[in-house]
Amino acid sequence: MAFIELPTADLTASTFKSKANKWVETPGLVDLQVNGFAGVDFNSPGLTSDSLQLSLEAMLATGVTACLPTIITGSETHLHTCFSALEKARNSSRLAKTMVAGYHLEGPFLSKLPGYSGCHPVEAMCAADPEMFLRLQQAAGGNIRLVTLAPEVEGAIAFIEKLVQDRIIVSLGHTAADNETIQQAVDAGARLSTHLGNGTCPELHKNNNPIIAQLSEDRLSASFIADGYHLSPDVLKAYLRAKCTERVILVTDATS
């Protein structure tokens, strides 16, 4: 799997108070999927450097020393405006230059099917569009490092290959793809599953379903939301055993 280069900084460790009111020192945590924090929405076209700084300060207090602010499905105009605002804020925020390792684009190339679409607006979803992505990447200052998509959408496999060539990590998510399509995506270079077990429908085929296909694919690492709500403890335990520690990434998928 490709790696995301973290900003050069002194924030390699973090010290924070636990719920037991005890000081804890750990290696700095990295959150690959965070939509906002501390009342600040990264998906807001009105994001400012002051609000980004405030959010990152609050995040740092929890032990997170690096993150990928995540922009979710929206119209191209909305996405362009959000990335422009985010990049402008990052360039003007002292802490963002230290903590923001890049951006995560989650959508709009996702499944429109009920359940799989999750909280993403279906009306803004579309086929894989390399030209749109280039425009968004330009607005983001070339800092989109991770793209989540559904491999069954039109043009997705070729798009995955192009993204990988450009050293962008491709993650599978909000997908209703069958086993064969998951394999095609991995062969094309996809190396991650986004919040696996979420962004799906409540009833799946017992054999041919996107969760099993991704759990059983050793070339895919997987991120999970381990908050006890998105996945029950028993389900999460089974998923972690299937993926093994070296292929597990915990994310917050936090919102403002």
N, C-alpha and C positions, 0 to 999 in steps of 0.2 A: 504494500500500500504506500502511496506517496505520502510525504510528510508536509505539514504546514509549518513554515518557518516562523518561530515566535520572535517578537520584537526583542532587540538587544536592550537589556535593562537589568536593574538590580533586583527586580521582583521575582526571584527564583524560589522564594519561600514566603510563607504567610504565617502571621500570628493572629489568632482571634479567640474570642471567648465562646466556649461551648454552652449548650443549654444548661449544663450543670454549673455554669458560672466559673469554669476553670479555663485558664489560658492553655491553648493548644498551638503547637508549632508543627507545620507540615510542609512538604514540598508544595509549591504553588499549584493550585488546581486550574484546569483549562476547561472552559465550557464552549463546546462547538455549536450549541444551539440556544440562543437567548434572544428573545424578541423584544425585551425591555426589562427594566428593573427599577425598583424604588420610585414608582410613579412616573417613570419616563418610558415612552413608547418609541422604540427604534423605527417603527413603521409609520411614524408621523412625518409628513413633509415639512413640518415646522420645527423639527429637531434643531437645537442650538448647541454650541460648544459648552455652554454653562450647564445645560440639562444633561448632556452626555457625561460631562465631568462629574456631576452629582451622582448619576447612576453608577458610574464606574467606581467612585469612592465607596458607595454602599456595597457594591459587589466585592470590592477588595476586602472589606470588613468581614465577609463570609469565608474568605480563604481563596477566592478566585483571583488569579493574577494575570490571566490572559483569556480572551474570549473571541468568538466570531459573532458579532451582531447579526441577527437573522432577519431578512426581509421575506415576507410570505407573498402568496399569490395576489396579484392586483393587475389592473390595466397597465399597459406599457408606460403610459404617461405617469401613472402613480408610482410605479417602480422606479422610473427614471428620476422623478422628483425626490423620492426617498433616498436613493443612493447618492444623489447630488448633495442633499442636506447632510447625510451621514458622513460623507467624505469631507465636506467643508467643516463640519463640527470636529471630526477627527484631527484635521490639520491644525485646528485652533485650540485643541485641548492637550495640555501637558500629559495628563494621565493616559489619554487615548493613544498617544504615540508610544506609550510603554505597554499598554494592555491589549490594544486591538490588533490581533494578528491577521486580520482580513475580514471578509464578509461571507455570509452563508446565504445563498439564494435558494429558498424552498418554494418551488413552483415557478411559473404557472403551468409547467409541463407535467401535470398530474392527472390521475384518474378522476373522471366526473361522476363515477358511479356512487350511489348512496352509501354512506359509511366510509368508503375509501377517501372521499373528498375531505372529510373531517370538517374543520372550521373554515376551510378555504372557500372563497366565493367561486362557485362553479362557472358563473357567467364570464369570469376572467381567465379561465383555463384555456389552453390552446395546444396545438401540435408543437413539437420541438422546432424552435426557430433560431438557428445560429446567428442570423443577422440581428434579430432583436437582442440576443445575448451580447453581441459585440457592442451594441449601443448602450446597454446597461453597464457593461464592463467599463466602457469609456466614462460614463457618469460616475462610476465607483472608483475612478483613478487606477483601474487595473487591479483592484484589490479583492475581487470576488474569488475566493479560494476553494469554495465548496458549493456544489450544486446538487440539490435533491430533485429527482424526477421519477416518473413512472415509465419503465422501459417499454410498455405496450403502446404508448402514444405514438402517433405518426411521426416518423423520422427520428425516433429516439436513439436507436442503435448507432446510426451514423453520427449523431450528435455526441453520443458518449465517446466515440472514437476521437472526434475532433477536440473535445474538452480535455481528454487524457493527453493528447498530443501537445496541448497548450499547458500541461502541468497543473490542471485543475482537477481536484478530487471529485469523483462522481459517486453519489449515494442514491440508493433506491428507497423510495418512500411513497406513501399514499398510492400504492399500486395494487391492481387486481390481476397482475400478470400470472400466467401459468408457469409451470416448471421450466418449459423449454425457453420461454422468453427471458426468464431470470438467468438461465445459463447463457443465453446470447448476450445479455447485458454484461455479465461477468467476463465473458470471453472478450468483449469489446473494451474492458478496462474498469468497469465499476468495481469498487472495493469496499463499500460501506453500505449499511442499512440504517435508515433514519428512524429513530424511535420505534424500533421493531415491536410489533404487537399492537401498535396504535395506528390510526389512519387506515382501518380495515372495517369490514362488515362483521356483524355478530355471528353469522352462520357461514362456515366455510366447508368445502369438500374435505373429507378426512385425509385424503392422500395428496391431491393436486391443489395446493393452495400456496399463496405467496409467503406465508410465514414459515411453513415447513421447508419450502424451497430455499429460503434465505438462511434459516437456521442450519441446514445441512450442507451449505456451501462453505467450505473451509477458506475459500479465497475472500470471503466477505467478513469484515469485522462488523459489529453492530452496536448502535447506540440504544440505550434504554432510559426511560424516565422512571427512576426508582423512588417515587414519592408515595407509594402505597395506594395511590388513587388511579393512575393511568394503567397500572398493572397490579394485580393482587400479589401478595408476597409469594404464594405458591407458584403462580405462573412465572413470575420473575425468576424464582429459584430454578425452575426447569429450563428456562431460556438461558440462564447463566451457565448451567451445566452443559448445555448443548454447545455453546460458543466457547467455553473455557476462558479463563481470566485474560489471556493474552489477546483475545479478540473482542473484548468487552469495553465499551466506552459509556460512562454515565453522563447524561446531560440533564439540564433543568427544563428546557423548552419554556423558560419563564416568560411571563408577560409583565406589562407595567403594573 
